[in-house]
């Protein structure tokens, strides 16, 4: 039998890290967001940390669109 465990990670300053990387990019936010599969409005909400939870898949898509390592440190919080 398999047990699925879901974990949340607190990444302090994630929105600001994404914003700094975006500003260094030659691409527009519209192009970056499109490449990440989200809207520009959603991207802005992520930068402002208005969303309480960001799916890992969305974060991975943002990092891929930026083409930059954000050097993220995870503060593990187990849900179990």
ChimeraX attribute file (.defattr): number of C-alpha atoms within 10 A of each C-alpha:
attribute: neighborCount
match mode: 1-to-1
recipient: residues
	/A:1	2
	/A:2	4
	/A:3	5
	/A:4	5
	/A:5	8
	/A:6	8
	/A:7	10
	/A:8	15
	/A:9	15
	/A:10	12
	/A:11	12
	/A:12	12
	/A:13	13
	/A:14	18
	/A:15	18
	/A:16	14
	/A:17	14
	/A:18	21
	/A:19	18
	/A:20	13
	/A:21	15
	/A:22	21
	/A:23	12
	/A:24	10
	/A:25	15
	/A:26	10
	/A:27	13
	/A:28	12
	/A:29	18
	/A:30	14
	/A:31	15
	/A:32	23
	/A:33	21
	/A:34	15
	/A:35	15
	/A:36	21
	/A:37	14
	/A:38	16
	/A:39	16
	/A:40	17
	/A:41	12
	/A:42	13
	/A:43	23
	/A:44	16
	/A:45	13
	/A:46	20
	/A:47	19
	/A:48	15
	/A:49	15
	/A:50	11
	/A:51	11
	/A:52	6
	/A:53	11
	/A:54	12
	/A:55	8
	/A:56	11
	/A:57	10
	/A:58	14
	/A:59	15
	/A:60	12
	/A:61	17
	/A:62	22
	/A:63	18
	/A:64	14
	/A:65	19
	/A:66	22
	/A:67	12
	/A:68	14
	/A:69	9
	/A:70	13
	/A:71	7
	/A:72	11
	/A:73	11
	/A:74	11
	/A:75	11
	/A:76	11
	/A:77	10
	/A:78	10
	/A:79	9
	/A:80	6
